[in-house]
Amino acid sequence: MTRSDRLRIEALLRDGVLRHSPAPALLEGLLRHKLRFSCEAEDPAPADRVTTERRVTFMISGGGARTGILCLRELCDSATDTPCLQVASLLGATLLGMRVQQKSPLLQEDGQIATVVVLAVGPSAKPAPTQTVPA
């Protein structure tokens, strides 16, 4: 996780923003775990690492490939055709810090566990605020 992403996640946790998210206890635990165990990457992060404001293509449990831009709420402010993947969601929090071809368990709001794999990471861009990718 980059230093800038780490600072933003700490602010999300400190400011109580996550209490309005679906499954806030799971999401807070996941983000605290990532803060505790992730190594700090330099800014900018390696091109194959998922960070905020990067386009990520991923697949969940054998479904089709989906693409979104990982963002924090305050960064979803400019128009693009690519949906926003909120870090303040179980999917976004899971993707944060992953690398291309990495697989990870994905906690879902209903208690089920799926698998998410990162297929590609693209250049930085900011998403439109009205579009979201369902988890």
N, CA, C and O of each residue as an XYZ file, in Angstrom:
540
protein
N       0.850     -1.162      0.000
C       0.000      0.000      0.000
C       0.906      1.239      0.000
O       1.882      1.306      0.748
N       0.570      2.209     -0.843
C       1.389      3.415     -0.891
C       1.167      4.257      0.360
O       0.170      4.104      1.065
N       2.110      5.141      0.614
C       1.989      6.019      1.781
C       0.730      6.882      1.676
O       0.021      7.066      2.665
N       0.454      7.405      0.497
C      -0.730      8.256      0.340
C      -2.017      7.458      0.560
O      -2.956      7.964      1.174
N      -2.072      6.219      0.068
C      -3.248      5.376      0.313
C      -3.378      5.062      1.798
O      -4.480      5.076      2.346
N      -2.264      4.781      2.443
C      -2.270      4.476      3.875
C      -2.838      5.662      4.669
O      -3.673      5.472      5.554
N      -2.396      6.857      4.359
C      -2.889      8.050      5.064
C      -4.388      8.257      4.830
O      -5.118      8.637      5.745
N      -4.836      8.006      3.610
C      -6.259      8.160      3.304
C      -7.110      7.121      4.025
O      -8.201      7.433      4.502
N      -6.619      5.891      4.106
C      -7.353      4.828      4.812
C      -7.420      5.155      6.308
O      -8.468      5.002      6.934
N      -6.303      5.603      6.870
C      -6.311      5.994      8.281
C      -7.331      7.103      8.533
O      -8.001      7.100      9.566
N      -7.455      8.040      7.611
C      -8.436      9.125      7.753
C      -9.866      8.577      7.671
O     -10.732      9.000      8.437
N     -10.121      7.638      6.748
C     -11.451      7.020      6.653
C     -11.832      6.364      7.978
O     -12.956      6.513      8.457
N     -10.886      5.639      8.559
C     -11.147      4.946      9.819
C     -11.330      5.931     10.972
O     -12.229      5.765     11.796
N     -10.496      6.932     11.029
C     -10.542      7.921     12.104
C     -11.818      8.763     12.051
O     -12.399      9.076     13.090
N     -12.254      9.128     10.847
C     -13.397     10.025     10.687
C     -14.750      9.322     10.762
O     -15.788      9.981     10.707
N     -14.754      7.996     10.887
C     -16.006      7.252     11.021
C     -16.829      7.157      9.749
O     -18.025      6.875      9.808
N     -16.211      7.385      8.605
C     -16.913      7.358      7.323
C     -17.493      5.972      7.029
O     -18.531      5.858      6.378
N     -16.831      4.933      7.502
C     -17.222      3.563      7.158
C     -18.515      3.110      7.827
O     -19.120      2.134      7.382
N     -18.947      3.777      8.865
C     -20.163      3.328      9.562
C     -21.397      3.398      8.676
O     -22.419      2.786      8.989
N     -21.315      4.141      7.567
C     -22.433      4.247      6.635
C     -22.303      3.251      5.482
O     -23.167      3.210      4.605
N     -21.258      2.463      5.471
C     -21.032      1.471      4.417
C     -21.758      0.178      4.753
O     -22.033     -0.090      5.923
N     -22.074     -0.632      3.736
C     -22.597     -1.967      4.025
C     -21.541     -2.782      4.778
O     -20.356     -2.705      4.454
N     -21.951     -3.545      5.758
C     -21.053     -4.398      6.555
C     -19.887     -3.601      7.142
O     -18.732     -3.957      6.913
N     -20.164     -2.527      7.896
C     -19.085     -1.663      8.382
C     -18.073     -2.362      9.283
O     -16.888     -2.035      9.225
N     -18.495     -3.301     10.104
C     -17.551     -3.987     10.988
C     -16.561     -4.833     10.183
O     -15.365     -4.836     10.474
N     -17.060     -5.549      9.171
C     -16.170     -6.347      8.315
C     -15.210     -5.449      7.550
O     -14.017     -5.737      7.462
N     -15.728     -4.371      7.005
C     -14.912     -3.454      6.219
C     -13.832     -2.802      7.080
O     -12.676     -2.720      6.666
N     -14.196     -2.347      8.255
C     -13.210     -1.730      9.145
C     -12.132     -2.734      9.534
O     -10.946     -2.403      9.542
N     -12.537     -3.957      9.856
C     -11.561     -4.995     10.206
C     -10.614     -5.300      9.060
O      -9.415     -5.478      9.272
N     -11.151     -5.363      7.836
C     -10.324     -5.639      6.660
C      -9.316     -4.516      6.423
O      -8.143     -4.782      6.164
N      -9.760     -3.281      6.509
C      -8.846     -2.157      6.286
C      -7.793     -2.065      7.392
O      -6.631     -1.771      7.114
N      -8.187     -2.314      8.636
C      -7.203     -2.301      9.730
C      -6.165     -3.416      9.540
O      -4.980     -3.222      9.811
N      -6.619     -4.568      9.077
C      -5.710     -5.679      8.781
C      -4.718     -5.281      7.689
O      -3.522     -5.546      7.813
N      -5.205     -4.651      6.625
C      -4.313     -4.223      5.545
C      -3.301     -3.198      6.043
O      -2.129     -3.252      5.672
N      -3.744     -2.270      6.876
C      -2.811     -1.276      7.423
C      -1.734     -1.947      8.277
O      -0.563     -1.570      8.227
N      -2.142     -2.932      9.051
C      -1.222     -3.592      9.974
C      -0.191     -4.449      9.249
O       0.973     -4.482      9.648
N      -0.603     -5.143      8.189
C       0.270     -6.148      7.595
C       0.838     -5.800      6.227
O       1.681     -6.538      5.718
N       0.408     -4.705      5.616
C       0.930     -4.383      4.287
C       2.241     -3.618      4.405
O       2.449     -2.838      5.335
N       3.104     -3.861      3.452
C       4.352     -3.111      3.369
C       4.061     -1.798      2.669
O       3.211     -1.724      1.782
N       4.778     -0.765      3.080
C       4.558      0.535      2.445
C       5.328      0.589      1.136
O       6.539      0.371      1.103
N       4.608      0.884      0.052
C       5.218      1.032     -1.267
C       5.491      2.505     -1.519
O       4.826      3.379     -0.963
N       6.466      2.764     -2.353
C       6.776      4.138     -2.704
C       5.705      4.692     -3.637
O       5.060      3.944     -4.373
N       5.522      6.014     -3.597
C       4.662      6.704     -4.557
C       5.534      7.141     -5.725
O       6.551      7.791     -5.483
N       5.215      6.836     -6.941
C       4.097      6.008     -7.352
C       4.416      4.528     -7.162
O       5.574      4.114     -7.210
N       3.383      3.756     -6.949
C       3.524      2.310     -6.753
C       3.908      1.646     -8.077
O       3.730      2.238     -9.141
N       4.433      0.420     -8.015
C       4.709     -0.312     -9.251
C       3.454     -0.381    -10.134
O       2.332     -0.411     -9.628
N       3.653     -0.404    -11.428
C       2.548     -0.342    -12.385
C       1.560     -1.500    -12.263
O       0.411     -1.371    -12.686
N       1.988     -2.638    -11.690
C       1.094     -3.796    -11.593
C       0.334     -3.856    -10.264
O      -0.368     -4.833    -10.005
N       0.464     -2.828     -9.420
C      -0.182     -2.825     -8.104
C      -1.441     -1.975     -8.140
O      -1.459     -0.894     -8.729
N      -2.504     -2.482     -7.495
C      -3.762     -1.742     -7.399
C      -3.639     -0.689     -6.309
O      -3.400     -1.008     -5.144
N      -3.804      0.569     -6.700
C      -3.817      1.690     -5.764
C      -5.007      2.569     -6.126
O      -5.634      2.375     -7.168
N      -5.315      3.531     -5.272
C      -6.414      4.429     -5.594
C      -6.088      5.189     -6.873
O      -4.930      5.480     -7.173
N      -7.142      5.497     -7.614
C      -7.084      6.221     -8.886
C      -6.484      5.412    -10.027
O      -6.134      5.980    -11.062
N      -6.359      4.105     -9.864
C      -5.907      3.260    -10.968
C      -7.064      2.403    -11.473
O      -7.943      1.989    -10.717
N      -7.027      2.158    -12.765
C      -8.016      1.301    -13.411
C      -7.625     -0.150    -13.140
O      -6.476     -0.536    -13.351
N      -8.579     -0.948    -12.676
C      -8.304     -2.348    -12.367
C      -9.336     -3.236    -13.062
O     -10.538     -2.973    -13.018
N      -8.841     -4.288    -13.700
C      -9.709     -5.299    -14.297
C      -9.559     -6.538    -13.435
O      -8.447     -6.963    -13.122
N     -10.701     -7.118    -13.053
C     -10.698     -8.227    -12.106
C     -11.821     -9.198    -12.449
O     -12.686     -8.905    -13.275
N     -11.791    -10.354    -11.801
C     -12.818    -11.372    -11.979
C     -13.150    -11.943    -10.603
O     -12.260    -12.184     -9.788
N     -14.429    -12.154    -10.357
C     -14.866    -12.715     -9.084
C     -15.416    -14.117     -9.316
O     -16.375    -14.298    -10.066
N     -14.807    -15.105     -8.673
C     -15.252    -16.505     -8.684
C     -15.715    -16.994    -10.050
O     -16.814    -17.531    -10.194
N     -14.862    -16.798    -11.050
C     -15.131    -17.349    -12.370
C     -16.127    -16.564    -13.201
O     -16.454    -16.976    -14.314
N     -16.616    -15.449    -12.693
C     -17.504    -14.597    -13.481
C     -16.709    -13.909    -14.574
O     -15.512    -14.151    -14.722
N     -17.357    -13.069    -15.326
C     -16.684    -12.347    -16.392
C     -15.782    -11.253    -15.855
O     -15.903    -10.835    -14.703
N     -14.881    -10.799    -16.700
C     -13.981     -9.712    -16.323
C     -14.776     -8.417    -16.163
O     -15.671     -8.123    -16.955
N     -14.439     -7.657    -15.135
C     -15.064     -6.358    -14.861
C     -13.952     -5.345    -14.647
O     -12.858     -5.694    -14.203
N     -14.235     -4.100    -14.963
C     -13.238     -3.042    -14.825
C     -13.827     -1.877    -14.055
O     -14.994     -1.526    -14.232
N     -13.016     -1.282    -13.203
C     -13.406     -0.088    -12.468
C     -12.164      0.664    -12.046
O     -11.042      0.180    -12.194
N     -12.381      1.853    -11.518
C     -11.278      2.657    -11.006
C     -11.408      2.712     -9.497
O     -12.435      3.140     -8.971
N     -10.373      2.281     -8.803
C     -10.398      2.278     -7.346
C     -10.323      3.713     -6.847
O      -9.405      4.452     -7.202
N     -11.285      4.103     -6.028
C     -11.313      5.495     -5.582
C     -11.821      5.609     -4.157
O     -12.511      4.737     -3.629
N     -11.446      6.721     -3.571
C     -12.004      7.131     -2.296
C     -13.150      8.078     -2.605
O     -13.178      8.689     -3.673
N     -14.062      8.203     -1.715
C     -15.264      8.998     -1.959
C     -14.942     10.391     -2.485
O     -15.564     10.844     -3.446
N     -13.995     11.066     -1.879
C     -13.722     12.438     -2.290
C     -13.016     12.538     -3.637
O     -12.920     13.630     -4.197
N     -12.516     11.411     -4.172
C     -11.819     11.439     -5.448
C     -12.722     11.116     -6.633
O     -12.291     11.238     -7.780
N     -13.943     10.713     -6.390
C     -14.869     10.361     -7.469
C     -15.577     11.620     -7.942
O     -16.751     11.830     -7.640
N     -14.853     12.464     -8.690
C     -15.435     13.749     -9.020
C     -15.286     14.182    -10.469
O     -15.646     15.311    -10.801
N     -14.768     13.326    -11.343
C     -14.684     13.728    -12.743
C     -15.222     12.630    -13.641
O     -15.229     11.457    -13.270
N     -15.669     13.018    -14.818
C     -16.386     12.109    -15.713
C     -15.447     11.162    -16.457
O     -14.385     11.561    -16.933
N     -15.858      9.915    -16.546
C     -15.222      8.894    -17.358
C     -16.245      7.778    -17.547
O     -17.245      7.727    -16.831
N     -16.007      6.904    -18.484
C     -16.938      5.804    -18.728
C     -16.709      4.628    -17.790
O     -17.520      3.702    -17.761
N     -15.640      4.643    -17.036
C     -15.294      3.525    -16.161
C     -15.912      3.720    -14.776
O     -15.745      4.778    -14.170
N     -16.624      2.707    -14.269
C     -17.252      2.822    -12.945
C     -16.235      2.978    -11.812
O     -15.076      2.579    -11.931
N     -16.695      3.557    -10.736
C     -15.888      3.758     -9.531
C     -16.003      2.545     -8.620
O     -17.105      2.061     -8.362
N     -14.882      2.059     -8.139
C     -14.827      1.004     -7.123
C     -14.427      1.671     -5.822
O     -13.262      2.032     -5.650
N     -15.348      1.840     -4.920
C     -15.068      2.532     -3.667
C     -14.159      1.700     -2.759
O     -14.401      0.511     -2.553
N     -13.119      2.327     -2.221
C     -12.281      1.664     -1.219
C     -13.136      1.329      0.002
O     -12.872      0.349      0.698
N     -14.157      2.140      0.259
C     -15.054      1.920      1.400
C     -16.121      0.883      1.058
O     -17.292      1.042      1.403
N     -15.697     -0.182      0.375
C     -16.545     -1.346      0.097
C     -15.674     -2.581      0.283
O     -14.448     -2.492      0.221
N     -16.294     -3.722      0.508
C     -15.503     -4.942      0.705
C     -14.680     -5.271     -0.537
O     -13.531     -5.697     -0.423
N     -15.260     -5.077     -1.723
C     -14.520     -5.345     -2.957
C     -13.347     -4.381     -3.105
O     -12.221     -4.814     -3.350
N     -13.593     -3.094     -2.960
C     -12.531     -2.105     -3.113
C     -11.419     -2.285     -2.097
O     -10.240     -2.201     -2.439
N     -11.790     -2.533     -0.849
C     -10.794     -2.736      0.203
C      -9.955     -3.984     -0.070
O      -8.756     -4.004      0.208
N     -10.581     -5.014     -0.609
C      -9.847     -6.244     -0.928
C      -8.873     -5.999     -2.071
O      -7.730     -6.453     -2.015
N      -9.307     -5.287     -3.105
C      -8.450     -5.043     -4.264
C      -7.251     -4.155     -3.944
O      -6.194     -4.302     -4.557
N      -7.402     -3.244     -3.000
C      -6.342     -2.299     -2.668
C      -5.048     -3.038     -2.298
O      -5.031     -3.859     -1.381
N      -3.985     -2.737     -3.015
C      -2.675     -3.335     -2.734
C      -2.392     -4.633     -3.459
O      -1.262     -5.120     -3.426
N      -3.402     -5.215     -4.121
C      -3.162     -6.462     -4.844
C      -2.346     -6.201     -6.108
O      -2.262     -5.068     -6.582
N      -1.746     -7.265     -6.648
C      -0.957     -7.188     -7.892
C      -1.646     -8.001     -8.983
O      -2.506     -8.836     -8.703
N      -1.261     -7.746    -10.214
C      -1.793     -8.500    -11.351
C      -1.535     -9.991    -11.124
O      -0.442    -10.388    -10.720
N      -2.548    -10.800    -11.389
C      -2.563    -12.261    -11.236
C      -2.675    -12.728     -9.793
O      -2.674    -13.934     -9.546
N      -2.769    -11.821     -8.840
C      -2.937    -12.213     -7.445
C      -4.395    -12.540     -7.180
O      -5.295    -11.855     -7.667
N      -4.623    -13.602     -6.396
C      -5.957    -14.006     -5.978
C      -6.111    -13.744     -4.488
O      -5.142    -13.781     -3.730
N      -7.357    -13.476     -4.079
C      -7.616    -13.231     -2.665
C      -9.048    -13.627     -2.337
O      -9.932    -13.521     -3.188
N      -9.283    -14.083     -1.112
C     -10.668    -14.291     -0.684
C     -11.388    -12.945     -0.654
O     -10.798    -11.927     -0.292
N     -12.641    -12.946     -1.030
C     -13.463    -11.738     -1.024
C     -14.655    -11.964     -0.107
O     -15.562    -12.732     -0.430
N     -14.647    -11.292      1.038
C     -15.795    -11.359      1.942
C     -16.957    -10.625      1.288
O     -16.787     -9.549      0.716
N     -18.132    -11.218      1.381
C     -19.307    -10.578      0.808
C     -20.280    -10.223      1.920
O     -20.245    -10.813      3.000
N     -21.144     -9.259      1.648
C     -22.070     -8.757      2.658
C     -22.971     -9.846      3.239
O     -23.401     -9.747      4.388
N     -23.258    -10.883      2.452
C     -24.137    -11.958      2.915
C     -23.393    -13.036      3.699
O     -23.982    -14.051      4.070
N     -22.097    -12.820      3.951
C     -21.303    -13.779      4.721
C     -20.594    -14.809      3.867
O     -19.751    -15.549      4.374
N     -20.911    -14.876      2.587
C     -20.247    -15.811      1.689
C     -18.834    -15.330      1.383
O     -18.524    -14.146      1.516
N     -17.985    -16.264      0.972
C     -16.626    -15.912      0.582
C     -16.423    -16.328     -0.863
O     -16.597    -17.495     -1.211
N     -16.058    -15.380     -1.696
C     -15.762    -15.628     -3.103
C     -14.250    -15.466     -3.283
O     -13.527    -15.226     -2.317
N     -13.789    -15.597     -4.507
C     -12.385    -15.359     -4.827
C     -12.324    -14.260     -5.876
O     -13.058    -14.289     -6.864
N     -11.452    -13.298     -5.655
C     -11.238    -12.238     -6.640
C      -9.808    -12.352     -7.149
O      -8.884    -12.593     -6.372
N      -9.628    -12.177     -8.455
C      -8.300    -12.192     -9.057
C      -8.142    -10.915     -9.879
O      -9.052    -10.517    -10.607
N      -6.982    -10.281     -9.754
C      -6.679     -9.081    -10.527
C      -6.121     -9.518    -11.875
O      -5.140    -10.259    -11.940
N      -6.750     -9.056    -12.942
C      -6.326     -9.420    -14.295
C      -5.408     -8.375    -14.922
O      -4.487     -8.717    -15.664
N      -5.661     -7.101    -14.621
C      -4.853     -6.022    -15.198
C      -4.999     -4.772    -14.346
O      -6.014     -4.573    -13.678
N      -3.975     -3.938    -14.380
C      -4.006     -2.634    -13.715
C      -3.556     -1.612    -14.742
O      -2.528     -1.783    -15.396
N      -4.340     -0.539    -14.879
C      -4.035      0.472    -15.884
C      -3.674      1.806    -15.270
O      -3.613      1.945    -14.049
N      -3.437      2.782    -16.121
C      -3.009      4.103    -15.657
C      -4.071      4.820    -14.852
O      -5.256      4.488    -14.900
N      -3.618      5.800    -14.121
C      -4.498      6.596    -13.265
C      -5.545      7.325    -14.091
O      -5.286      7.784    -15.204
N      -6.724      7.416    -13.517
C      -7.828      8.183    -14.091
C      -8.849      8.338    -12.992
O      -8.885      7.529    -12.065
N      -9.674      9.354    -13.073
C     -10.700      9.554    -12.051
C     -12.066      9.207    -12.617
O     -12.377      9.601    -13.741
N     -12.914      8.459    -11.851
C     -14.210      8.016    -12.321
C     -15.324      9.031    -12.074
O     -15.172      9.996    -11.324
N     -16.435      8.773    -12.730
C     -17.637      9.582    -12.526
C     -18.268      9.245    -11.187
O     -18.242      8.080    -10.790
N     -18.837     10.212    -10.468
C     -19.364      9.968     -9.139
C     -20.654      9.149     -9.126
O     -20.989      8.564     -8.095
N     -21.374      9.091    -10.221
C     -22.676      8.424    -10.210
C     -22.605      6.959    -10.576
O     -23.591      6.244    -10.397
N     -21.480      6.481    -11.083
C     -21.364      5.100    -11.494
C     -20.659      4.296    -10.421
O     -19.656      4.742     -9.863
N     -21.180      3.108    -10.128
C     -20.516      2.214     -9.182
C     -20.561      0.810     -9.728
O     -21.408      0.485    -10.561
N     -19.659     -0.019     -9.265
C     -19.636     -1.433     -9.603
C     -20.168     -2.185     -8.395
O     -19.593     -2.068     -7.313
N     -21.247     -2.955     -8.538
C     -21.756     -3.697     -7.390
C     -20.759     -4.735     -6.922
O     -20.068     -5.348     -7.736
N     -20.676     -4.940     -5.618
C     -19.714     -5.888     -5.046
C     -20.133     -7.318     -5.242
O     -19.427     -8.233     -4.817
